Amino acid sequence: ANLSGLIAVSPISTEIPISFALHQNYPNPFNPVTKIRFDLPKSSFTNIVVYDALGREIKTIFSQSLGAGVYETSFDATNLTSGVYFYKITAGDYSETKKMLIVK
């Protein structure tokens, strides 16, 4: 897989979660970097995409198959303006969106 330009995703637990989950980013509000944690109960092709308040796609943070586990990735908003953004995970049939706030 070609990961150029994509942030690494780090497994942060050896436990297998019982359900899919997307956690609230932290810190939030943030500037310029925040962390996003998510749980995969089974191997899944996983996408994490950031959108602006109007629903326009800003950046794909991650797009790759991952095994079951608990993961964390970072999002760097250095090039973005202050405001509300959304991040969405899609993993298999699961998807969830959460809101984050950039304050500069």
N, C-alpha and C positions, 0 to 999 in steps of 0.2 A: 504494500500500500504506500502511496505517495503522501507523506505528511507535511510536505513543504508548506509553510505559511499557516499550518494549523498548530494550535497549542496542544501540548501533551495532556493526556488524561491519566491521572494517577489512581490506582486502586488504593483505597484507604482502609479496607477491612477484608479479612478473609472469610467473614460470615456471608452466607448467601441470604439476601433479604427475602421476605415472604411475598412481597408485592413490589410492583413498579412504584417509584416515587421520584418526584422532582422537588428538591428542597429550596427554600427561599435563599437567595444569594446573600453573601455576607462579605464585607460589611455592606449595608444598604441604608441610607444613600452612600455612594462611593465616588472616589476620584483618585487615581484613574483606573485602579484594578479591583476586581471583585472575584470571589470564588463561587462556583456553582457545584453543588453536590447532587448526585442522583443514584438511585438504587435500581439494579436490574436483577430480577429473580431468575432469569434464564438468559442464555446467549441471545443477543439481538443486534441487528443492524441499527445503530443509534445515530440520530442527527440532533444537534443542538444549534438552533438558529436564533439570532437576535433581530428583532423588528423595532421600528420606531413607532411613535404613538399613532401614526396613520396606517400602520400595518405594512409598511414597506420593509422588505428584507434588507438588513444592514450588513450582516456578516454570518457566515456559517462558522461556528466555533469548532464543531467536531462533526465528522461524518465517517463512521467506520464500524465494523463489527466488533463487539465486545462480549466477553464471557460474563456469566453471572457474577455479581459483586456490587460493592459500594464504591463509587468513583467520585473524583473531584477534578474540576478543570477551572482554569482562570479565564477571565475576559478582561481585555485591556481596552478601555474606552478613551484613550488619549486623543484620538482624532474626532471624537464625537462632541456635540454641544450638550450643555446641561439640559435635563428634561427627563421625561418618563420614557422608558423602553420596556420591551417585553422579550422574554426568552422562552423558547418552546422546545421541548424535547419530543422526539418521535422515536419510539423503539418498538418494533413489531407493530402490534395493534394498539399500543398504548401511546397517548400523547397528552401533554399537559403544558399549560402556559402560566408563567408567573411574571409579575411586574417588578421592575427595578428602577432606581432613580439615580441619575448622574448629577452631581452637584459640583460645579467648578468654581 
